[in-house]
Amino acid sequence: MKLYVGNFSSDMTEDRLRDIFTPFGTPDSVRVISDRQTGQARGFGFVEFSDNAAANAAMASLDKKEIDGRPLTVNEARPINAGSSGRF
């Protein structure tokens, strides 16, 4: 299960995000989305678990949990609609 993780600070790293989720199981992948120009985290990313029980436990425990003074948003990632660029 792939989880969307949002509302974290711009100094979040993939290692730190992995550490936050590891108590629930070993994530298969962790990705922090970065700004192309500055390299800073854009405030969201993705964590993927092959174990759905671990993913659900992480989602239940970490959604709205305050990290660095900001409440995380953690929910199941939704696929991007094909053909929709999201731009106007």
Backbone as CSV, one residue per row, in Angstrom:
resi,resn,N_x,N_y,N_z,CA_x,CA_y,CA_z,C_x,C_y,C_z
1,MET,0.854,-1.174,0.000,0.000,0.000,0.000,0.899,1.236,0.000
2,LYS,0.561,2.167,-0.843,1.320,3.410,-0.940,0.580,4.497,-0.171
3,LEU,1.309,5.160,0.719,0.729,6.212,1.537,1.229,7.577,1.089
4,TYR,0.321,8.526,1.063,0.660,9.933,0.850,0.931,10.524,2.232
5,VAL,2.027,11.260,2.359,2.369,11.926,3.610,2.559,13.399,3.293
6,GLY,1.769,14.241,3.909,1.842,15.667,3.610,1.955,16.519,4.847
7,ASN,2.222,17.792,4.610,2.309,18.840,5.621,3.526,18.689,6.529
8,PHE,4.635,18.181,5.978,5.847,18.180,6.797,6.743,19.340,6.395
9,SER,7.734,19.615,7.229,8.578,20.784,7.018,9.526,20.593,5.839
10,SER,10.050,21.703,5.356,10.914,21.684,4.172,12.286,21.084,4.454
11,ASP,12.598,20.818,5.709,13.883,20.187,5.997,13.764,18.678,6.250
12,MET,12.623,18.100,5.920,12.413,16.648,6.042,13.311,15.926,5.040
13,THR,13.903,14.822,5.488,14.719,13.983,4.604,14.059,12.613,4.480
14,GLU,14.477,11.861,3.468,13.936,10.515,3.291,14.323,9.622,4.464
15,ASP,15.533,9.772,4.982,15.955,8.967,6.132,15.095,9.263,7.357
16,ARG,14.821,10.526,7.593,13.999,10.894,8.755,12.562,10.400,8.580
17,LEU,12.016,10.528,7.371,10.657,10.047,7.123,10.592,8.533,7.308
18,ARG,11.609,7.824,6.833,11.677,6.365,7.030,11.682,6.046,8.530
19,ASP,12.463,6.796,9.309,12.534,6.571,10.756,11.177,6.773,11.432
20,ILE,10.397,7.720,10.957,9.076,7.988,11.528,8.136,6.809,11.290
21,PHE,8.268,6.150,10.129,7.357,5.061,9.768,7.854,3.673,10.177
22,THR,9.135,3.527,10.461,9.715,2.209,10.776,9.101,1.520,11.998
23,PRO,8.639,2.226,13.028,8.020,1.509,14.152,6.800,0.659,13.752
24,PHE,6.235,0.902,12.592,5.048,0.171,12.149,5.395,-0.977,11.214
25,GLY,6.639,-1.058,10.785,7.100,-2.074,9.845,8.150,-1.449,8.948
26,THR,8.815,-2.270,8.162,9.869,-1.754,7.291,9.263,-1.261,5.982
27,PRO,9.366,0.037,5.704,8.841,0.550,4.431,9.645,-0.014,3.245
28,ASP,8.945,-0.330,2.161,9.601,-0.788,0.934,10.265,0.375,0.214
29,SER,9.639,1.541,0.286,10.222,2.723,-0.339,9.730,3.975,0.385
30,VAL,10.581,5.000,0.332,10.268,6.301,0.926,10.741,7.349,-0.070
31,ARG,9.865,8.309,-0.363,10.252,9.361,-1.306,9.728,10.703,-0.817
32,VAL,10.633,11.639,-0.650,10.276,13.022,-0.317,10.354,13.797,-1.624
33,ILE,9.290,14.481,-1.976,9.257,15.263,-3.207,9.950,16.593,-2.963
34,SER,10.939,16.882,-3.822,11.757,18.087,-3.664,11.509,19.093,-4.768
35,ASP,11.726,20.349,-4.423,11.668,21.427,-5.403,12.855,21.274,-6.351
36,ARG,12.625,21.358,-7.627,13.694,21.162,-8.615,14.779,22.218,-8.532
37,GLN,14.404,23.431,-8.192,15.377,24.522,-8.166,16.153,24.600,-6.860
38,THR,15.465,24.439,-5.737,16.132,24.619,-4.440,16.596,23.305,-3.818
39,GLY,15.975,22.203,-4.214,16.311,20.916,-3.619,15.653,20.674,-2.270
40,GLN,14.911,21.658,-1.766,14.222,21.507,-0.487,12.960,20.680,-0.661
41,ALA,12.595,19.989,0.401,11.347,19.217,0.400,10.169,20.151,0.165
42,ARG,9.215,19.689,-0.640,8.028,20.497,-0.938,6.918,20.299,0.087
43,GLY,7.181,19.486,1.110,6.188,19.306,2.167,5.333,18.073,2.018
44,PHE,5.638,17.223,1.023,4.892,15.984,0.893,5.775,14.901,0.292
45,GLY,5.305,13.670,0.433,6.054,12.541,-0.094,5.219,11.284,-0.022
46,PHE,5.872,10.146,-0.221,5.181,8.863,-0.268,5.984,7.811,0.476
47,VAL,5.271,6.936,1.171,5.871,5.801,1.868,5.089,4.576,1.424
48,GLU,5.806,3.531,1.015,5.133,2.335,0.522,5.481,1.133,1.393
49,PHE,4.449,0.375,1.755,4.586,-0.859,2.529,4.010,-2.011,1.725
50,SER,4.664,-3.164,1.753,4.067,-4.352,1.131,3.072,-4.992,2.101
51,ASP,3.209,-4.691,3.384,2.322,-5.208,4.417,1.208,-4.188,4.680
52,ASN,-0.014,-4.515,4.226,-1.136,-3.577,4.380,-1.459,-3.302,5.846
53,ALA,-1.267,-4.289,6.715,-1.541,-4.079,8.145,-0.595,-3.021,8.711
54,ALA,0.668,-3.065,8.315,1.637,-2.061,8.770,1.255,-0.687,8.243
55,ALA,0.856,-0.621,6.981,0.457,0.656,6.384,-0.765,1.229,7.090
56,ASN,-1.740,0.386,7.366,-2.950,0.852,8.055,-2.646,1.303,9.473
57,ALA,-1.755,0.588,10.167,-1.370,0.984,11.529,-0.649,2.331,11.507
58,ALA,0.240,2.514,10.545,0.962,3.786,10.426,-0.005,4.925,10.132
59,MET,-0.938,4.676,9.218,-1.907,5.701,8.846,-2.749,6.094,10.069
60,ALA,-3.220,5.105,10.814,-4.057,5.382,11.981,-3.290,6.139,13.070
61,SER,-2.026,5.812,13.247,-1.242,6.429,14.323,-0.635,7.775,13.959
62,LEU,-0.269,7.948,12.688,0.486,9.143,12.313,-0.348,10.262,11.692
63,ASP,-1.559,9.956,11.209,-2.386,11.022,10.644,-2.727,12.015,11.743
64,LYS,-2.435,13.266,11.513,-2.650,14.382,12.449,-1.620,14.426,13.576
65,LYS,-0.638,13.522,13.591,0.416,13.573,14.608,1.336,14.744,14.309
66,GLU,1.681,15.479,15.343,2.513,16.660,15.169,3.990,16.274,15.095
67,ILE,4.629,16.666,13.999,6.066,16.472,13.784,6.635,17.845,13.435
68,ASP,7.607,18.289,14.183,8.214,19.615,13.982,7.175,20.727,14.014
69,GLY,6.169,20.574,14.892,5.154,21.604,15.057,4.081,21.622,13.975
70,ARG,4.061,20.591,13.119,3.076,20.544,12.036,2.352,19.196,12.062
71,PRO,1.012,19.215,11.971,0.277,17.946,11.959,0.402,17.261,10.594
72,LEU,0.933,16.037,10.601,1.063,15.289,9.350,-0.304,14.920,8.789
73,THR,-0.370,14.820,7.489,-1.513,14.235,6.800,-1.026,12.914,6.236
74,VAL,-1.663,11.818,6.636,-1.270,10.495,6.148,-2.526,9.778,5.687
75,ASN,-2.565,9.446,4.398,-3.679,8.668,3.866,-3.212,7.831,2.681
76,GLU,-4.079,6.963,2.216,-3.709,6.116,1.085,-3.546,6.991,-0.152
77,ALA,-2.446,6.786,-0.850,-2.176,7.580,-2.061,-3.187,7.207,-3.138
78,ARG,-3.627,8.218,-3.867,-4.549,8.008,-4.977,-3.782,8.127,-6.279
79,PRO,-4.086,7.275,-7.248,-3.371,7.372,-8.525,-3.712,8.665,-9.255
80,ILE,-2.739,9.162,-9.997,-2.964,10.346,-10.826,-3.801,9.921,-12.013
81,ASN,-4.829,10.726,-12.325,-5.667,10.407,-13.490,-4.867,10.546,-14.763
82,ALA,-4.885,9.530,-15.589,-4.185,9.582,-16.875,-4.812,10.686,-17.727
83,GLY,-3.976,11.470,-18.376,-4.468,12.532,-19.255,-4.743,13.835,-18.543
84,SER,-4.626,13.856,-17.246,-4.860,15.092,-16.490,-3.532,15.615,-15.990
85,SER,-3.126,16.762,-16.510,-1.835,17.311,-16.109,-1.927,18.133,-14.827
86,GLY,-3.131,18.530,-14.453,-3.299,19.344,-13.261,-2.913,20.800,-13.481
87,ARG,-2.633,21.170,-14.710,-2.253,22.553,-15.011,-3.332,23.213,-15.861
88,PHE,-3.376,24.521,-15.763,-4.380,25.270,-16.521,-3.755,25.897,-17.731
